[in-house]
């Protein structure tokens, strides 16, 4: 019976979960439904069920590759809180405020940690989430580092080093050339060096996000993949 009913069943659970953001009872029942479907899928060896669950939950987490070009790196501020360095970004603030996104993330990675071998197409969504969390420095520290044979353990750079610019000829032509040279220079229109301002509430929301992601055992899941 489950083999024939799981698609509309998961669709109904996902709809209830995404449209009942303020009803904790419905959210809890939806979480129980996802877990029970995962248990039945494991029992009957139905990997497509896990892929569907991961897809449904990844949409609710808000950690996917959003927009035409996905999430972009930026110069986010780093603050010291509770003896750790924390990067405060729009994503960390938004995620820390969104209870439903946190629940969806915890459930998704709980299922992934327990049934990783059964997931097939769902790894696409999981790695998109890893990429988003990496760009916002929200992954566990070991997942932000790499082994260098010469320098030892180092942080993975967010951007490749920019190639050296070729020397430009000094423009001639007086005031207009000087003005156009200024407008086209990095100091005329660059915003990469601008750091966003943060408040105490932003930092607290980021700490909620960090604590939530810490309970997801991301490092253990990534270790199993390797």
C-alpha positions, 0 to 999 in steps of 0.5 A: 500500500505504501508503494502506491500511496507515498507520492500523494502522502509526502505531497500532503505532508509537505504542503501542510508543513510549508503552509502552517508556519505558525501552527506548531501542532501541525508542524510537529505532526508533519515532522512525524509524518516525514520520519515515518515515511523515511522509516517505511521507505528504508524498510521497503528499500524505496530510495526515490522516497528519500529523494522526494523527502529531501527535495521537499524539506530542502525547499523549506530550509531556505538554504538552497541555491537561490536566484539566477546566480545563487548566493554570492560571497561578500565582505560579511562582518566577523564577531567574537561571541561565546569564545568563537568567531561568528560570521554575521550575514543576511542568511544567518540572520534570516535563518536564525529568525525562521523557526520552520526553516530550522526545523526543516533543516534538522529533520532533513539532516537527521534523515540524511545521517540515518539513511545516507546510503538510500539517497540518490538524486537528493544529494544535489540539494544537500550539496547546494545547501553545503555550498550556501553554508560555506559561502556564509561561513556557517559550516563546522570549522573542519569543513572550512579547512583544507590540508596543505602539504607545506602550510598544514591545515589552512582555511579554504579561501572564499575567492581565488586570488585576482590576477595582477592587472596589466599596467594601463597607459596614462590617459591624455586629454585633460579634465574629462580624461581624468574624471573618466579615469576616476569613475572607472577606477575600483575606488569610484564604484567598488563596494566589495570593501564595504562591511555591513553593520550588525546589531545585537539582535543580528548576532543573537539570530546568527548564534541561533543559526549556528546552534541549530546547524551544530545539532545537524551533525553536518561534519559526520554526514560529510565524513561518511561521503568521503 
